[in-house]
Amino acid sequence: MKKTTIEFDEAKESRVEEALGTRGLKATVDRSFDTVLALKARLELVERLKDMKGLDLNRPEILDEAWGE
């Protein structure tokens, strides 16, 4: 873990806390990072599906990945 000091918009923090269901800056930042990484993974999967690379609908692990399971 890295400890640092940052300046941030407190009004924005409140809105993000509400959106994520978190309480406190540390939890909000941590959940925000998780959310961004999950979104990136979903977008990458969409691109793979668009390209149809490695798409084999007979393989359960492919479908599980597509549905985020």
C-alpha positions as CSV (number, residue, x, y, z in Angstrom):
1,M,0.0,0.0,0.0
2,K,1.1,3.5,-0.8
3,K,0.3,6.4,1.5
4,T,0.0,9.8,0.0
5,T,-1.6,13.3,0.3
6,I,-4.0,14.5,-2.4
7,E,-6.3,17.4,-3.0
8,F,-9.8,16.4,-4.1
9,D,-13.3,17.9,-4.7
10,E,-15.3,17.0,-1.5
11,A,-18.6,17.5,-3.3
12,K,-17.6,15.0,-5.9
13,E,-16.4,12.6,-3.2
14,S,-19.9,12.7,-1.7
15,R,-21.6,11.9,-5.0
16,V,-19.2,9.1,-5.7
17,E,-19.7,7.6,-2.2
18,E,-23.4,7.6,-2.8
19,A,-23.0,6.1,-6.2
20,L,-20.7,3.3,-5.0
21,G,-22.3,2.8,-1.6
22,T,-19.1,3.5,0.2
23,R,-18.2,5.6,3.3
24,G,-14.9,7.4,3.7
25,L,-12.3,8.4,1.3
26,K,-10.2,5.3,1.5
27,A,-13.1,2.9,0.8
28,T,-14.3,5.2,-2.0
29,V,-10.9,5.4,-3.7
30,D,-10.5,1.6,-3.4
31,R,-13.9,0.8,-4.8
32,S,-13.4,3.4,-7.5
33,F,-10.2,1.6,-8.6
34,D,-12.0,-1.8,-8.6
35,T,-14.8,-0.3,-10.6
36,V,-12.5,1.2,-13.2
37,L,-10.6,-2.1,-13.5
38,A,-13.8,-4.1,-13.9
39,L,-15.0,-1.7,-16.6
40,K,-11.8,-2.0,-18.5
41,A,-12.0,-5.8,-18.4
42,R,-15.6,-5.7,-19.7
43,L,-14.6,-3.3,-22.5
44,E,-11.7,-5.5,-23.5
45,L,-14.1,-8.5,-23.6
46,V,-16.5,-6.6,-25.8
47,E,-13.7,-5.9,-28.2
48,R,-12.7,-9.5,-28.3
49,L,-16.3,-10.5,-28.9
50,K,-16.6,-7.9,-31.7
51,D,-13.5,-9.4,-33.4
52,M,-14.8,-13.0,-32.7
53,K,-11.3,-14.0,-31.7
54,G,-11.4,-17.2,-29.7
55,L,-15.2,-17.3,-29.6
56,D,-16.3,-20.8,-29.0
57,L,-19.8,-20.8,-27.5
58,N,-19.5,-24.6,-26.8
59,R,-17.0,-23.8,-24.0
60,P,-18.6,-22.9,-20.7
61,E,-15.6,-20.9,-19.5
62,I,-16.1,-18.5,-22.5
63,L,-19.7,-17.9,-21.6
64,D,-18.9,-17.5,-17.9
65,E,-16.3,-14.9,-18.8
66,A,-18.8,-13.0,-21.0
67,W,-21.3,-12.9,-18.2
68,G,-18.7,-12.0,-15.6
69,E,-19.1,-15.2,-13.6
